């Protein structure tokens, strides 16, 4: 039994030759289905269809959101439920299964952690191939470098933004933004994008105080067009 964890960027146009070759070695694609009109599952189906692969959709367990303070515990339980669901399919089908990871498997994605746990429960081997990440595409769309000369870029999430700002970070790539709290950052610069690489892509850049209302409207447009929204931004101190 084998699993191939494959980064597919933001759609079929980002599938690298290396990942395409890996797909040809697979028997089927294993994917979570979050709801009936799951737009991200539709994109995975399109990628699989280009390579003649069946998609086995597994209803995604519901994550407990009742206690925001116990985020880590809720995610741990959610991953455990995913492991159980995927294990059942793998035992029934065997062969080589592919997980198509949105963006890159190394960055704010838990597929590798889930597969690690699967390998503890059933005999299998697996490998990981990289994909184009959202920060890479954001930088390319805005024609920027993610860090100033001689300085780092700090990659974080919207959930941790205020904590990172308090720690003195001044050049941040923010993923999984949800609702961005940009209070007191009006003079900072922002480069923002939503649903990058898709038909519902939105892009804006400028001084936070000037473009924030437009970003909120663009985020709503992207969500209305696609049924989902994933946005990412680079924030830099003035």
Protein Blocks (a to p, Z undefined) as FASTA:
>chain_A
ZZddddehjbjklmcfklmmmmmmpmbdcdddfbfklmklmmmmmmmmmnopacdddddd
dddfkbmmlmmmmmmmmmmmmmmmmmmmmmmngmadddddehjfkgopaklmmmmmmmmm
pccdddddddddfklmmmmmnopafbdehiacddddfklmmmmmmnopabdcdehklpad
fehilmpccdddehehiakbccdeddfklmmmmmmmmmmmmmmmnopacdddddddZZ
